Amino acid sequence: MNILHLKYATEIAKTKSISKAAENLFMGQPNLSRAIKELEEHIGITIFKRTSKGISVTDDGEEFLRYARRIIAQVEQVEDIYINGKRKVQQFSLSVPRAAYICEAFADFSMECT
């Protein structure tokens, strides 16, 4: 099981269609069906109940999808922080007219902060 399997399952649940999910994921429907079948075999539960009217999520599937959504959200947060450079770094800027008293006050302030 990998993060892609989790994304596949959540997309199917969102669209309620393997065909539509495959289209949204830019992949073939047979490949997506195979990936979900492998995922279900790997974790030992049936996530989706397949019927002639479409698919529905099983009770076990609902529980699995809650975990999958949390994991995906956490992975996206880590990517935002470390890969996309959105670390929360505080920056400080100061713009003042050049005057000796301001420079001295700022120097005193910065010494107090360290």
Residue pairs with C-beta under 8 A, 6 or more apart in sequence:
1 39
1 42
1 43
3 71
3 72
3 75
4 35
5 35
5 36
5 38
5 39
6 68
6 71
6 72
7 25
7 72
8 21
8 25
8 32
8 35
8 36
8 39
9 36
9 39
9 47
9 48
9 61
9 64
9 65
9 68
10 65
10 68
10 69
10 72
11 21
11 24
11 25
12 18
12 21
12 32
12 36
12 48
12 55
13 48
13 57
13 61
13 65
14 21
15 21
15 24
16 54
16 55
16 56
17 54
17 55
18 29
18 32
18 33
18 36
18 55
19 29
21 32
22 28
22 29
22 31
22 32
25 32
36 47
36 48
39 47
40 46
40 47
40 48
43 64
45 58
45 60
45 61
45 64
46 58
46 60
46 61
47 57
47 58
47 60
47 61
47 64
47 65
48 55
48 56
48 57
48 58
48 61
49 55
49 56
49 57
49 58
49 61
57 65
80 86
81 87
94 106
96 102
96 106
